[in-house]
């Protein structure tokens, strides 16, 4: 029997998801056996749940992991970034922004995080003032990168375009007055 590439992909993905579900049950048991005090289990469970679109459960595990991990800043970087993604994917944009801002406390050089915050403010919350402020911070941080990737260069151009749009809007508003 010859399988088409799509069939192979679907079979592999189904197998992967079954393995993730299988191992997440063991992670849950290990976490319970630890008296819910093992931060690594809570973090991994949170990531697995977010990756398998069980967002509320994953966000709860990540929140607990964060409490257990403080003040380990290395782990806090990963947790707050995952929290931001989880909230974003559940359309809880204010919570996503709050998680990303917390991420910046642990990782202030995270250029993409400034961009994510700016986009969330600009496109999702329609807060031009905050969007503009974070686009400016993003452009400043991105300028410090020695060899920007193609993706980062695209992000910089988009941010600069948004800043130009904001400036034009301000000039237009000033003329109307």
C-alpha positions as CSV (number, residue, x, y, z in Angstrom):
1,X,0.0,0.0,0.0
2,X,1.4,3.3,-1.1
3,X,0.5,6.3,1.1
4,X,0.3,9.8,-0.3
5,X,2.3,12.5,1.4
6,X,-0.8,14.1,2.9
7,X,-1.8,10.7,4.4
8,X,1.6,10.2,5.9
9,X,1.5,13.7,7.4
10,X,-2.0,13.1,8.8
11,X,-1.0,9.7,10.2
12,X,2.2,11.2,11.8
13,X,0.2,14.2,13.3
14,X,-2.4,11.8,14.8
15,X,0.3,9.7,16.3
16,X,2.1,12.7,17.7
17,X,-1.1,14.1,19.3
18,X,-1.8,10.7,20.8
19,X,1.7,10.6,22.3
20,X,1.2,14.1,23.7
21,X,-2.1,13.2,25.3
22,X,-0.5,10.0,26.6
23,X,2.4,11.8,28.2
24,X,0.4,14.7,29.5
25,X,-1.6,12.2,31.6
26,X,1.7,11.0,33.2
27,X,2.8,14.6,33.7
28,X,-0.5,15.3,35.5
29,X,0.0,12.2,37.7
30,X,3.6,13.3,38.5
31,X,2.4,16.8,39.3
32,X,-0.3,15.5,41.6
33,X,2.2,13.1,43.3
34,X,4.5,16.1,43.9
35,X,1.6,17.7,45.9
36,X,1.3,20.2,43.0
37,X,4.7,21.7,44.0
38,X,6.8,20.6,41.0
39,X,7.2,23.8,38.9
40,X,8.7,21.9,35.9
41,X,5.6,19.7,35.6
42,X,3.3,22.6,35.9
43,X,5.2,24.5,33.2
44,X,5.3,21.5,30.8
45,X,1.6,20.8,31.4
46,X,0.8,24.4,30.6
47,X,2.8,24.3,27.4
48,X,1.3,21.0,26.3
49,X,-2.2,22.2,27.0
50,X,-1.7,25.5,25.1
51,X,-0.1,23.5,22.2
52,X,-3.1,21.2,22.1
53,X,-5.6,24.1,22.2
54,X,-6.7,23.4,25.8
55,X,-6.1,27.0,26.6
56,X,-7.9,27.6,29.9
57,X,-6.3,24.5,31.4
58,X,-2.9,25.4,30.0
59,X,-3.1,29.0,31.3
60,X,-4.0,27.7,34.8
61,X,-0.9,25.4,34.8
62,X,1.3,28.3,33.5
63,X,0.0,30.6,36.3
64,X,0.7,28.0,38.9
65,X,4.2,27.3,37.4
66,X,4.9,31.1,37.6
67,X,4.0,31.1,41.3
68,X,6.2,28.1,41.9
69,X,9.1,29.4,39.8
70,X,9.5,32.9,41.3
71,X,12.2,34.3,41.4
72,X,13.9,32.1,38.7
73,X,14.1,34.7,35.9
74,X,15.2,32.2,33.2
75,X,12.1,30.1,33.6
76,X,9.9,33.2,34.1
77,X,10.9,34.3,30.6
78,X,9.5,31.1,29.1
79,X,6.4,31.1,31.3
80,X,5.4,34.7,30.6
81,X,6.0,34.3,26.9
82,X,3.8,31.1,26.8
83,X,1.1,32.9,28.9
84,X,1.0,35.7,26.4
85,X,0.6,33.3,23.5
86,X,-2.2,31.4,25.4
87,X,-4.1,34.5,26.1
88,X,-3.6,35.8,22.6
89,X,-4.9,32.6,21.1
90,X,-8.0,32.8,23.3
91,X,-8.7,36.4,22.2
92,X,-7.9,37.7,25.7
93,X,-5.8,40.5,24.3
94,X,-5.4,42.7,27.4
95,X,-4.2,39.6,29.4
96,X,-1.8,38.8,26.6
97,X,-0.4,42.3,26.7
98,X,0.0,42.1,30.4
99,X,1.8,38.7,30.2
100,X,4.1,40.1,27.4
101,X,4.8,43.2,29.5
102,X,5.7,41.0,32.4
103,X,7.9,39.0,30.0
104,X,9.8,42.2,29.2
105,X,10.6,42.6,32.9
106,X,12.6,39.3,32.6
107,X,13.7,39.8,29.0
108,X,13.9,43.5,28.1
109,X,15.8,42.7,24.9
110,X,13.0,40.6,23.4
111,X,12.5,42.6,20.3
112,X,9.6,40.5,19.0
113,X,7.6,41.0,22.2
114,X,7.6,44.8,21.7
115,X,6.2,44.1,18.2
116,X,3.5,41.7,19.5
117,X,2.4,44.3,22.1
118,X,2.3,47.1,19.5
119,X,0.2,45.0,17.1
120,X,-2.2,43.9,19.8
121,X,-2.7,47.6,20.8
122,X,-2.9,48.8,17.2
123,X,-5.1,46.2,15.6
124,X,-7.0,44.4,18.3
125,X,-7.5,47.0,21.1
126,X,-7.5,50.0,18.7
127,X,-5.3,52.0,21.2
128,X,-3.3,54.2,18.9
129,X,-1.3,55.9,21.7
130,X,-0.1,52.6,23.2
131,X,0.4,51.1,19.7
132,X,2.6,54.0,18.6
133,X,4.6,53.9,21.8
134,X,5.4,50.2,21.5
135,X,6.1,50.5,17.7
136,X,8.6,53.2,18.6
137,X,10.2,51.0,21.3
138,X,10.3,48.1,18.9
139,X,12.1,50.1,16.2
140,X,14.6,51.4,18.7
141,X,15.3,47.8,20.1
142,X,15.4,46.4,16.5
143,X,18.0,49.0,15.5
144,X,20.3,47.4,18.2
145,X,20.3,44.0,16.4
146,X,23.6,43.5,14.5
147,X,22.4,41.3,11.7
148,X,18.6,41.4,11.4
149,X,16.9,38.4,9.8
150,X,14.6,38.8,6.8
151,X,11.6,38.4,9.1
152,X,12.9,41.1,11.5
153,X,13.5,43.4,8.6
154,X,9.9,42.9,7.4
155,X,8.7,43.6,11.0
156,X,10.7,46.8,11.1
157,X,9.3,48.0,7.8
158,X,5.7,47.3,9.0
159,X,6.3,49.1,12.3
160,X,7.8,52.1,10.5
161,X,4.8,52.2,8.2
162,X,2.4,52.1,11.2
163,X,4.4,55.0,12.7
164,X,4.0,57.0,9.5
165,X,0.3,56.3,9.5
166,X,0.0,57.5,13.1
167,X,2.0,60.7,12.2
168,X,-0.3,61.4,9.2
169,X,-3.4,60.9,11.4
170,X,-2.0,63.4,14.0
171,X,-1.2,66.0,11.3
172,X,-4.7,65.5,9.9
173,X,-6.3,66.0,13.3
174,X,-4.2,69.1,13.9
175,X,-5.4,70.6,10.6
176,X,-9.1,70.0,11.5
177,X,-8.8,72.0,14.7
